Amino acid sequence: MPPSRHVLVVEDDLSLATELSRGLRASGYTVELATDGDGVAERVLDGRFDAVVLDLMLPGRSGVEILEALQGRVSAPVVVLTAKTSLPARLEAFRAGAADYLPKPFFLEELVARLDARLGRRGDAPRVVRLGEVTLDLDARTAERAGVDLGLTPHELNVLAWLASRPGKAATRAQIVEAALSTDGDTQERTLDSHIARIRKKLGPEGAALKTVWGVGYRLDVEAGRER
């Protein structure tokens, strides 16, 4: 399995930042968060991030100022994620060094696809998990039987993909909610149980691989590896 890529998400809306973090982690990224612009350039310049997702309107140092501080000094691509949609704002960001520009509102899947393309993850052998006759591609985010999509919702795919990325390991309901879903709390844990029930039904006979670990949560018993 290819190593996880390390992404810094710079977003002052804590709710959105948390949702982004969970979604990127469910897609195989390692994520750190920053909620203002101060110190961001210094963190990126130390070389530990493979990419940056950057809002432009930040407390402290602005996104454009961060781009200008990084321009020509790091190889990590910066994907701007912002509510500023005008052509002048886009051109200013690209001139300051942005590698890509995604206006809000946005689809998480598109952000992941853009990061994958920038980081060359499309060239890696896909991470594939097999459940009997079901094939789950963790990078393409598909679940199919004999080439036919199983119709999992984005949340159901998040849950199944996250469990499949740690095969045979039990996880608490709170851990799954934190990693794969967008909100916290007991209500969301009850929603998780509904997701699990629907995933099992859509998987058919292979749903038996999604185990309930009494007193803990759930685990997925699979064969994991790369497609050859």
PyMOL commands that set and color helices and strands:
alter all, ss='L'
color gray80, all
select helices_A, chain A and resi 14-26+40-45+63-70+87-95+108-119+121-123+154-164+173-180+186-209
alter helices_A, ss='H'
color red, helices_A
select strands_A, chain A and resi 6-10+30-34+51-54+78-82+100-103+127-131+134-137+142-145+148-149+171-172+210-213+217-220+223-226
alter strands_A, ss='S'
color yellow, strands_A
deselect
rebuild
show_as cartoon
